[in-house]
Amino acid sequence: MLPNSVAHNTGQQKSEMMLHTATNSNTQLQLATMSSNIRIEKTCEVCGNKYIAKKTITRSCSLNCARLLYKLTKRNEKIEAAIRKETIVKPFNPSISQKEFLTIDEACQLINASRWTIYRLIDKGQLKAGKVGRNTRIPRAAINELFKLTEV
């Protein structure tokens, strides 16, 4: 389609444009069905080089930079997902404080420590625990005793 400013030209210019359009009708048809032929100067997000982009969503200058950018994007998504997962706090279950024997997860919630901290305390002998099959159980008295030792 022609802009409005071109439509108000003289008759001779109109006939020249129509002739040009008729000879290049195939080109006009292609332009109508394809996206615009834009050229945008951009800077590559990976290497920082300037390049000419043919699409508005292009973020890198080459295939290698596109691959690196994809890897970086996926890595950052995984990191953000891990951070979101850690920030979700499990609600405290009040029945935990009434149990005689606790699982590792329940002990973690009760004393607000990580699983690895609980296992380290068990390995050092500071926290007594027993195995029931594959499951580790910690007596409530052992947790109370742990805090009696550290109150000094």
BELHUFEN-V169816 format. One record per backbone hydrogen bond with DSSP energy under -1.0 kcal/mol. NH is the residue of the N-H (numbers start at 1). CO is the residue of the C=O. If there is no record, write none. Layout:
BEGIN
nh->(NH/NH)
co->(CO/CO)
END
This chain:
BEGIN
nh->(7/9/14/15/16/17/18/19/20/21/22/23/24/25/28/29/30/31/32/33/34/38/40/42/44/45/51/53/66/67/68/69/70/71/72/73/74/75/76/77/78/79/80/81/82/83/84/85/86/87/96/99/102/107/108/109/110/111/112/113/118/119/120/121/122/123/124/126/127/130/132/135/137/138/140/143/144/145/146/147/148/149/150)
co->(3/6/10/11/12/13/14/15/16/17/18/19/20/22/24/25/26/27/28/29/30/36/53/51/49/59/42/40/62/63/64/65/66/67/68/69/70/71/72/73/74/75/76/77/78/79/80/81/82/83/93/96/138/103/104/105/106/107/108/108/114/115/116/117/118/119/120/121/121/137/135/132/130/102/100/139/140/141/142/143/144/145/146)
END
